[in-house]
């Protein structure tokens, strides 16, 4: 059972899908909290004392016109951290395993042998034959069905 699960995981599409899901959900909350709580205040401290942080107020008195560069830098750092974690935790180990398989150090997904396929066909035919033999023959006349 574990070997089949491992073979399932080693397929290329499954790994790509897992990477996308992990990038989108699992690490986002942790990294966002880290960058919002620690990195953004450090970046904002680079601004002058009169401003809200690292940014420019386009119109005085209108908070909507503040260009907050620290949010953009924060988002870029957030993405880089998430991408690095996913690459080093998921992608790199999977690539190493796939390289080992190519070199023959680790066996790939198990293919069924001809004998296993023939045994499966035989068992399916036997089960089908048993189903046909167990069903009763129905004879009909004018009065209705009878057995």
Z-matrix of the N, CA and C atoms (Angstrom, degrees):
N
C 1 1.443
C 2 1.534 1 109.99
N 3 1.320 2 118.03 1 -44.04
C 4 1.457 3 120.43 2 -179.49
C 5 1.520 4 111.58 3 -68.19
N 6 1.341 5 117.26 4 -34.15
C 7 1.453 6 120.55 5 178.72
C 8 1.524 7 110.04 6 -65.21
N 9 1.334 8 117.13 7 -42.30
C 10 1.453 9 120.65 8 177.42
C 11 1.521 10 111.77 9 -62.93
N 12 1.339 11 116.34 10 -39.77
C 13 1.464 12 120.55 11 177.90
C 14 1.524 13 110.13 12 -64.97
N 15 1.320 14 116.82 13 -41.00
C 16 1.468 15 121.45 14 178.72
C 17 1.525 16 109.95 15 -63.21
N 18 1.341 17 117.38 16 -43.41
C 19 1.462 18 121.09 17 178.01
C 20 1.525 19 110.83 18 -61.59
N 21 1.327 20 116.58 19 -39.77
C 22 1.463 21 121.80 20 177.70
C 23 1.529 22 110.53 21 -61.19
N 24 1.322 23 116.69 22 -44.03
C 25 1.455 24 120.96 23 -178.27
C 26 1.523 25 112.69 24 -68.54
N 27 1.327 26 116.77 25 -28.37
C 28 1.451 27 120.08 26 -175.11
C 29 1.535 28 112.89 27 -81.65
N 30 1.296 29 118.62 28 -4.91
C 31 1.461 30 120.58 29 175.18
C 32 1.514 31 108.45 30 -68.32
N 33 1.304 32 117.02 31 141.74
C 34 1.469 33 122.21 32 -174.98
C 35 1.511 34 113.93 33 -59.53
N 36 1.328 35 119.15 34 -43.16
C 37 1.458 36 121.60 35 -176.20
C 38 1.518 37 111.84 36 -66.23
N 39 1.309 38 116.75 37 -36.92
C 40 1.459 39 120.15 38 -179.53
C 41 1.521 40 110.23 39 -66.18
N 42 1.322 41 116.57 40 -40.66
C 43 1.460 42 120.34 41 179.61
C 44 1.528 43 109.84 42 -65.35
N 45 1.334 44 117.52 43 -43.74
C 46 1.461 45 120.30 44 178.61
C 47 1.525 46 111.37 45 -60.96
N 48 1.315 47 116.31 46 -42.55
C 49 1.455 48 120.66 47 179.17
C 50 1.530 49 110.79 48 -64.61
N 51 1.312 50 116.26 49 -41.90
C 52 1.469 51 119.80 50 179.50
C 53 1.521 52 110.98 51 -63.36
N 54 1.317 53 116.70 52 -40.44
C 55 1.462 54 120.29 53 178.55
C 56 1.527 55 110.19 54 -62.37
N 57 1.320 56 117.37 55 -43.41
C 58 1.465 57 120.56 56 -179.82
C 59 1.527 58 111.47 57 -63.82
N 60 1.319 59 116.67 58 -42.06
C 61 1.462 60 120.11 59 -179.58
C 62 1.523 61 110.56 60 -65.88
N 63 1.331 62 116.02 61 -42.63
C 64 1.466 63 119.47 62 -179.16
C 65 1.521 64 110.60 63 -64.77
N 66 1.332 65 116.73 64 -44.13
C 67 1.466 66 119.29 65 179.23
C 68 1.521 67 110.14 66 -60.75
N 69 1.327 68 115.99 67 -40.11
C 70 1.459 69 119.66 68 -175.57
C 71 1.502 70 115.70 69 -74.65
N 72 1.330 71 117.77 70 -26.76
C 73 1.459 72 117.99 71 -171.68
C 74 1.523 73 115.18 72 -126.39
N 75 1.309 74 117.56 73 -61.68
C 76 1.454 75 121.22 74 -165.06
C 77 1.518 76 114.43 75 -60.67
N 78 1.325 77 117.59 76 -49.76
C 79 1.455 78 119.52 77 -174.83
C 80 1.521 79 113.39 78 -88.79
N 81 1.301 80 118.07 79 -14.05
C 82 1.464 81 120.92 80 -175.17
C 83 1.521 82 112.21 81 -60.55
N 84 1.303 83 117.71 82 -46.88
C 85 1.469 84 120.16 83 -177.57
C 86 1.526 85 111.70 84 -63.90
N 87 1.330 86 116.43 85 -42.87
C 88 1.472 87 119.80 86 -178.86
C 89 1.522 88 110.92 87 -66.65
N 90 1.330 89 115.97 88 -47.54
C 91 1.462 90 119.37 89 -177.61
C 92 1.524 91 110.83 90 -68.53
N 93 1.318 92 118.14 91 -37.03
C 94 1.469 93 120.59 92 178.11
C 95 1.525 94 110.17 93 -63.16
N 96 1.310 95 117.22 94 -42.86
C 97 1.465 96 119.82 95 177.51
C 98 1.525 97 110.85 96 -62.26
N 99 1.322 98 116.49 97 -41.57
C 100 1.466 99 120.73 98 179.78
C 101 1.527 100 110.58 99 -63.05
N 102 1.328 101 116.44 100 -50.18
C 103 1.469 102 118.61 101 -176.51
C 104 1.526 103 112.10 102 -71.09
N 105 1.338 104 117.81 103 -35.69
C 106 1.468 105 120.37 104 179.75
C 107 1.524 106 111.29 105 -69.50
N 108 1.322 107 116.12 106 -40.39
C 109 1.468 108 119.46 107 -175.34
C 110 1.522 109 113.80 108 -84.58
N 111 1.328 110 117.62 109 -30.37
C 112 1.464 111 119.53 110 -175.03
C 113 1.534 112 113.63 111 -112.12
N 114 1.306 113 117.09 112 -48.56
C 115 1.464 114 120.37 113 -173.96
C 116 1.533 115 111.94 114 -76.60
N 117 1.320 116 117.01 115 -45.41
C 118 1.475 117 120.20 116 -177.09
C 119 1.530 118 112.02 117 -60.04
N 120 1.331 119 120.61 118 -44.64
C 121 1.470 120 118.60 119 176.91
C 122 1.527 121 113.09 120 -61.44
N 123 1.339 122 116.38 121 -34.15
C 124 1.472 123 118.70 122 177.78
C 125 1.531 124 110.80 123 -66.96
N 126 1.326 125 116.12 124 -42.09
C 127 1.460 126 119.87 125 178.75
C 128 1.526 127 110.26 126 -67.57
N 129 1.318 128 117.23 127 -42.22
C 130 1.464 129 121.41 128 -179.24
C 131 1.531 130 111.55 129 -64.46
N 132 1.322 131 117.71 130 -27.17
C 133 1.467 132 120.35 131 -179.72
C 134 1.529 133 111.67 132 -68.95
N 135 1.338 134 117.44 133 -14.01
C 136 1.459 135 120.57 134 178.31
C 137 1.533 136 111.98 135 -73.57
N 138 1.313 137 117.35 136 -18.58
C 139 1.464 138 121.05 137 178.86
C 140 1.518 139 111.16 138 -75.17
N 141 1.308 140 115.50 139 171.05
C 142 1.464 141 119.19 140 -179.72
C 143 1.523 142 110.55 141 -76.89
N 144 1.322 143 116.14 142 169.75
C 145 1.454 144 121.77 143 -177.42
C 146 1.526 145 111.77 144 -69.85
N 147 1.338 146 118.05 145 -23.29
C 148 1.453 147 121.27 146 -178.38
C 149 1.528 148 112.64 147 -81.49
N 150 1.301 149 118.89 148 -17.06
C 151 1.465 150 121.59 149 -176.40
C 152 1.521 151 110.74 150 -102.62
N 153 1.315 152 115.07 151 171.03
C 154 1.460 153 121.53 152 -179.77
C 155 1.517 154 112.00 153 -77.87
N 156 1.298 155 117.66 154 -12.28
C 157 1.455 156 121.54 155 -178.09
C 158 1.507 157 109.65 156 160.20
N 159 1.311 158 115.59 157 -147.28
C 160 1.459 159 120.33 158 -179.64
C 161 1.526 160 107.87 159 -84.90
N 162 1.324 161 115.63 160 94.76
C 163 1.450 162 120.72 161 -177.85
C 164 1.514 163 111.01 162 -177.84
N 165 1.324 164 114.32 163 -177.59
C 166 1.461 165 120.27 164 -177.87
C 167 1.528 166 108.34 165 -132.04
N 168 1.348 167 115.42 166 134.45
C 169 1.458 168 121.28 167 173.89
C 170 1.521 169 107.74 168 -91.59
N 171 1.337 170 117.38 169 114.23
C 172 1.462 171 120.50 170 -176.79
C 173 1.525 172 111.91 171 -75.41
N 174 1.330 173 117.12 172 -38.37
C 175 1.467 174 121.93 173 178.36
C 176 1.518 175 108.86 174 -131.39
N 177 1.293 176 116.18 175 125.95
C 178 1.459 177 120.50 176 179.76
C 179 1.523 178 110.20 177 -65.97
N 180 1.319 179 116.00 178 137.54
C 181 1.451 180 121.55 179 177.04
C 182 1.522 181 113.76 180 87.34
N 183 1.316 182 118.77 181 -6.92
C 184 1.463 183 122.26 182 177.99
C 185 1.526 184 108.59 183 -116.31
N 186 1.327 185 114.65 184 106.90
C 187 1.469 186 118.88 185 -179.01
C 188 1.525 187 112.82 186 -66.37
N 189 1.334 188 117.56 187 -23.31
C 190 1.461 189 121.11 188 -179.22
C 191 1.528 190 112.65 189 -67.58
N 192 1.318 191 117.69 190 -18.58
C 193 1.464 192 120.77 191 -174.96
C 194 1.527 193 112.88 192 -97.32
N 195 1.316 194 117.30 193 16.38
C 196 1.465 195 120.48 194 178.97
C 197 1.520 196 109.66 195 -86.16
N 198 1.321 197 117.24 196 121.02
C 199 1.465 198 122.34 197 175.19
C 200 1.525 199 107.80 198 -88.59
N 201 1.317 200 115.68 199 108.48
C 202 1.467 201 121.37 200 -175.24
C 203 1.524 202 109.61 201 -96.68
N 204 1.321 203 116.25 202 95.66
C 205 1.464 204 120.89 203 -179.80
C 206 1.531 205 111.71 204 -68.67
N 207 1.320 206 115.97 205 -27.07
C 208 1.466 207 118.31 206 -178.79
C 209 1.533 208 111.18 207 -65.60
N 210 1.349 209 118.33 208 -32.60
C 211 1.467 210 120.03 209 176.25
C 212 1.518 211 111.67 210 -65.49
N 213 1.326 212 117.50 211 -39.63
C 214 1.466 213 120.91 212 179.34
C 215 1.531 214 109.82 213 -67.24
N 216 1.300 215 117.18 214 -45.86
C 217 1.467 216 120.80 215 178.29
C 218 1.527 217 109.96 216 -62.99
N 219 1.330 218 116.55 217 -40.60
C 220 1.462 219 121.95 218 178.08
C 221 1.529 220 110.95 219 -59.91
N 222 1.333 221 117.59 220 -44.04
C 223 1.461 222 121.26 221 179.78
C 224 1.527 223 111.06 222 -65.50
N 225 1.330 224 117.70 223 -39.08
C 226 1.468 225 121.18 224 178.41
C 227 1.531 226 110.76 225 -64.96
N 228 1.315 227 117.30 226 -43.86
C 229 1.478 228 120.82 227 177.78
C 230 1.519 229 110.15 228 -64.34
N 231 1.324 230 116.50 229 -40.73
C 232 1.465 231 122.28 230 177.38
C 233 1.534 232 110.24 231 -56.33
N 234 1.336 233 116.74 232 -49.22
C 235 1.458 234 121.08 233 -179.60
C 236 1.529 235 111.52 234 -62.85
N 237 1.301 236 117.73 235 -44.10
C 238 1.469 237 121.32 236 -178.42
C 239 1.522 238 110.96 237 -62.75
N 240 1.319 239 117.76 238 -41.47
C 241 1.464 240 120.86 239 179.20
C 242 1.527 241 110.74 240 -64.95
N 243 1.332 242 117.27 241 -45.99
C 244 1.466 243 121.01 242 -179.71
C 245 1.527 244 110.28 243 -62.89
N 246 1.325 245 117.19 244 -46.26
C 247 1.463 246 120.71 245 -179.46
C 248 1.526 247 111.24 246 -62.44
N 249 1.328 248 118.02 247 -40.32
C 250 1.466 249 121.05 248 179.65
C 251 1.528 250 111.03 249 -65.29
N 252 1.312 251 117.40 250 -43.23
C 253 1.466 252 120.61 251 179.63
C 254 1.522 253 110.44 252 -62.96
N 255 1.312 254 117.21 253 -45.88
C 256 1.462 255 120.67 254 -179.84
C 257 1.524 256 110.39 255 -63.36
N 258 1.325 257 117.10 256 -42.22
C 259 1.463 258 119.88 257 -179.08
C 260 1.527 259 111.23 258 -63.26
N 261 1.327 260 117.06 259 -48.86
C 262 1.459 261 119.55 260 -174.72
C 263 1.528 262 113.55 261 -77.74
N 264 1.340 263 117.64 262 -24.54
C 265 1.468 264 120.08 263 -178.87
C 266 1.528 265 111.89 264 -92.33
N 267 1.334 266 118.50 265 -35.04
C 268 1.470 267 120.74 266 -175.92
C 269 1.527 268 113.56 267 -110.67
N 270 1.319 269 116.62 268 -58.01
C 271 1.458 270 120.51 269 -169.69
C 272 1.527 271 111.77 270 -66.22
N 273 1.308 272 118.25 271 -49.54
C 274 1.463 273 121.56 272 -177.16
C 275 1.533 274 112.38 273 -60.44
N 276 1.343 275 119.52 274 -48.49
C 277 1.478 276 118.33 275 177.96
C 278 1.530 277 112.94 276 -62.14
N 279 1.316 278 118.06 277 -37.16
C 280 1.466 279 120.89 278 178.77
C 281 1.526 280 110.12 279 -64.90
N 282 1.322 281 117.27 280 -41.81
C 283 1.468 282 120.62 281 178.04
C 284 1.524 283 111.00 282 -62.55
N 285 1.318 284 117.14 283 -40.32
C 286 1.476 285 120.59 284 178.82
C 287 1.529 286 110.57 285 -61.60
N 288 1.316 287 116.67 286 -43.08
C 289 1.464 288 120.25 287 179.66
C 290 1.523 289 110.16 288 -65.39
N 291 1.328 290 117.51 289 -41.20
C 292 1.458 291 120.56 290 179.17
C 293 1.526 292 111.38 291 -65.38
N 294 1.337 293 117.89 292 -36.79
C 295 1.468 294 120.84 293 175.93
C 296 1.522 295 110.82 294 -64.67
N 297 1.328 296 118.09 295 -40.80
C 298 1.468 297 121.51 296 177.38
C 299 1.512 298 110.99 297 -61.00
N 300 1.319 299 116.09 298 -40.57
C 301 1.464 300 119.89 299 179.14
C 302 1.525 301 110.96 300 -63.62
N 303 1.330 302 116.41 301 -40.30
C 304 1.461 303 119.90 302 179.43
C 305 1.524 304 110.81 303 -64.45
N 306 1.329 305 116.89 304 -37.46
C 307 1.468 306 120.69 305 179.12
C 308 1.522 307 111.86 306 -78.05
N 309 1.315 308 117.29 307 -12.06
C 310 1.451 309 120.80 308 179.42
C 311 1.518 310 114.40 309 89.99
N 312 1.330 311 117.60 310 8.65
C 313 1.458 312 120.29 311 179.49
C 314 1.522 313 111.84 312 -75.54
N 315 1.304 314 116.36 313 -27.47
C 316 1.465 315 120.76 314 -179.08
C 317 1.524 316 108.27 315 -131.65
N 318 1.321 317 117.71 316 131.85
C 319 1.470 318 118.80 317 -177.40
C 320 1.523 319 111.27 318 -68.19
N 321 1.317 320 115.54 319 147.18
C 322 1.455 321 122.41 320 178.79
C 323 1.516 322 110.67 321 -83.84
N 324 1.322 323 116.48 322 -169.15
C 325 1.463 324 120.17 323 178.14
C 326 1.520 325 110.63 324 -59.67
N 327 1.311 326 115.70 325 136.86
C 328 1.464 327 121.22 326 -175.77
C 329 1.526 328 110.31 327 -73.37
N 330 1.327 329 115.96 328 126.94
C 331 1.455 330 122.47 329 174.70
C 332 1.524 331 107.57 330 -94.81
N 333 1.323 332 118.69 331 139.47
C 334 1.456 333 119.37 332 178.22
C 335 1.533 334 110.33 333 -68.51
N 336 1.327 335 115.47 334 142.10
C 337 1.458 336 120.30 335 178.50
C 338 1.521 337 109.47 336 -80.05
N 339 1.323 338 115.90 337 167.33
C 340 1.467 339 120.64 338 178.12
C 341 1.522 340 110.89 339 -60.55
N 342 1.325 341 116.25 340 -39.44
C 343 1.464 342 120.20 341 -179.49
C 344 1.525 343 110.11 342 -64.37
N 345 1.332 344 117.38 343 -42.29
C 346 1.465 345 120.46 344 178.87
C 347 1.525 346 111.15 345 -63.80
N 348 1.322 347 117.05 346 -40.12
C 349 1.459 348 120.05 347 178.23
C 350 1.529 349 111.13 348 -65.37
N 351 1.336 350 117.26 349 -41.80
C 352 1.462 351 120.51 350 178.72
C 353 1.525 352 111.69 351 -65.04
N 354 1.324 353 116.49 352 -38.69
C 355 1.471 354 120.40 353 177.86
C 356 1.531 355 109.68 354 -63.81
N 357 1.318 356 116.47 355 -41.65
C 358 1.467 357 119.95 356 179.65
C 359 1.530 358 110.80 357 -64.88
N 360 1.331 359 117.10 358 -42.02
C 361 1.469 360 120.99 359 177.77
C 362 1.519 361 110.24 360 -62.89
N 363 1.336 362 116.61 361 -43.59
C 364 1.465 363 120.95 362 179.09
C 365 1.521 364 110.94 363 -59.71
N 366 1.335 365 116.54 364 -45.31
C 367 1.465 366 120.72 365 -178.86
C 368 1.530 367 111.37 366 -65.18
N 369 1.331 368 116.87 367 -38.52
C 370 1.467 369 119.78 368 178.24
C 371 1.525 370 111.10 369 -67.02
N 372 1.326 371 116.72 370 -41.42
C 373 1.465 372 119.65 371 177.98
C 374 1.526 373 111.24 372 -64.81
N 375 1.333 374 117.02 373 -40.12
C 376 1.470 375 120.39 374 178.72
C 377 1.526 376 110.39 375 -64.45
N 378 1.325 377 117.47 376 -41.77
C 379 1.468 378 120.83 377 179.08
C 380 1.523 379 110.11 378 -65.17
N 381 1.320 380 116.82 379 -39.14
C 382 1.461 381 120.75 380 178.62
C 383 1.531 382 110.49 381 -66.53
N 384 1.314 383 116.62 382 -40.50
C 385 1.471 384 121.59 383 178.85
C 386 1.528 385 110.11 384 -64.10
N 387 1.320 386 117.75 385 -41.84
C 388 1.472 387 121.70 386 179.20
C 389 1.521 388 111.34 387 -64.60
N 390 1.326 389 117.58 388 -37.14
C 391 1.467 390 120.70 389 178.41
C 392 1.518 391 111.02 390 -64.51
N 393 1.317 392 117.36 391 -39.72
C 394 1.460 393 120.42 392 179.80
C 395 1.529 394 111.37 393 -69.86
N 396 1.320 395 118.27 394 -34.90
C 397 1.463 396 121.36 395 -178.77
C 398 1.522 397 111.65 396 -74.52
N 399 1.320 398 118.84 397 -28.59
C 400 1.462 399 121.31 398 -176.48
C 401 1.524 400 112.45 399 -81.68
N 402 1.308 401 118.98 400 -18.54
C 403 1.454 402 120.86 401 -179.10
C 404 1.534 403 108.92 402 -78.21
N 405 1.343 404 117.37 403 128.94
C 406 1.459 405 120.17 404 -178.61
C 407 1.529 406 111.33 405 -72.11
N 408 1.312 407 115.46 406 151.51
C 409 1.455 408 121.31 407 177.46
C 410 1.521 409 108.18 408 -84.56
N 411 1.310 410 116.78 409 130.81
C 412 1.459 411 121.92 410 -177.40
C 413 1.526 412 108.23 411 -105.37
N 414 1.357 413 115.28 412 125.62
C 415 1.454 414 121.19 413 176.94
C 416 1.519 415 107.17 414 -110.51
N 417 1.329 416 116.47 415 130.36
C 418 1.456 417 119.62 416 -177.62
C 419 1.520 418 110.10 417 -111.90
N 420 1.319 419 114.78 418 140.19
C 421 1.452 420 119.71 419 168.01
C 422 1.522 421 107.28 420 -131.32
N 423 1.294 422 118.39 421 -165.74
C 424 1.465 423 120.91 422 -175.38
C 425 1.527 424 112.65 423 -67.79
N 426 1.278 425 117.67 424 -24.75
C 427 1.473 426 120.13 425 -177.12
C 428 1.508 427 112.70 426 -83.11
N 429 1.314 428 120.59 427 -10.37
C 430 1.467 429 122.12 428 179.93
C 431 1.515 430 110.55 429 126.12
N 432 1.308 431 117.58 430 -176.37
C 433 1.462 432 121.08 431 -177.15
C 434 1.533 433 111.81 432 -71.38
N 435 1.305 434 114.82 433 147.76
C 436 1.459 435 121.30 434 175.82
C 437 1.505 436 108.51 435 -143.30
N 438 1.303 437 115.95 436 157.46
C 439 1.459 438 120.30 437 -178.54
C 440 1.504 439 110.17 438 -108.30
